[in-house]
Amino acid sequence: MNLIESLILLFWAVSVCGPPLIKLLSLFNCGKFDCLLTWGKTLRSDEHSPLLVPHRFFTHFYITGFLFNSLCLMELIFHFNFIGSAMSHIELILKTLLEVFGLRTEDTFHFSPSQTWLPSILLQLQLTRRLLESLLIVRHDKSKMHLAHLVFALCYYPVVSLSINITSVPVPTPVSVLSVVLFVWASFHQYRCHVILARLRDDDPYVYGIPYGDWFEYVSSPHYLAEILIYISIFISSGGGYLLGTNCVYQIVNFSLICTPPTHSWYLKKFDNYPSHRKILIPFIY
């Protein structure tokens, strides 16, 4: 394992272990760290940290990921197909960044179009759709999030893209087809859930209501459930690369234990007539 792979694995390890540890610290400190785990409507209204930024800044998250993964795709399509196996621009950028932080490495990694084209394209489709939704569908209000969320988000998709390109392996055609079917199915439902949420605030972006329809009939956070399925599909299409596997673990741990329970509790407190049969994340189970 070279230095770049080790740093990526460290990023995912911190991502998996960090939120539960912060939640534990918050329990012992009367909620002082809650702002690191909540955002938007679930952020406490009395939270006035100077490190809070507008939640609409999350659009930068998708812009950064879209541009970085586009660069990776261009490297896959053009650099190795037409130029050869010389050091890629991405590898050069990464080594330069490491040197800025005082880290030097002679290790190299090479992108392989035959192994990474499918998961890279699926990730690009996800980024493109989410960016368009953020710009055209989502109703942004004055809600806030902690600056730490923005910093992590700006790193997140570039690390996902690198994880794909470093550890992907070829997969049989039936497995590729399965991953694409799962990706399309989950993406479709995530899009529908985001439209449902946006339409709730067509008249007033500052007023929330109870969402109905699609997977909202079963759980309070179906868009998060779809997100998990989307990343599982990308993981399958990558051949089960261990770096992408840790990302799937992060998604499941983070969304199931940290993100979704506050949303479910918020709905229950906000609306007396909230459907009692709805689960938090997994239909009929949790």
Secondary structure, DSSP 8 states (H G I E B T S, - for coil): --HHHHHHHHHHHHHHHHHHHHHHHHHHTTTTTGGGT--GGGS-TT---TTEEEGGGHHHHHHHHHHHHHHHHHIIIIIIIII-SS--HHHHHHHHHHHHTT----------HHHHHHHHHHHHHHHHHHHHHHHHT----S-EEEHHHHHHHHHHHHHHHHHHHHH-----HHHHHHHHHHHHHHHHHHHHHHHHHHHTTSS-TT------SGGGGTBS-HHHHHHHHHHHHHHHHTT--HHHHHHHHHHHHIIIIIIHHHHHHHHHHH-TT--TT-BSSSTTT-
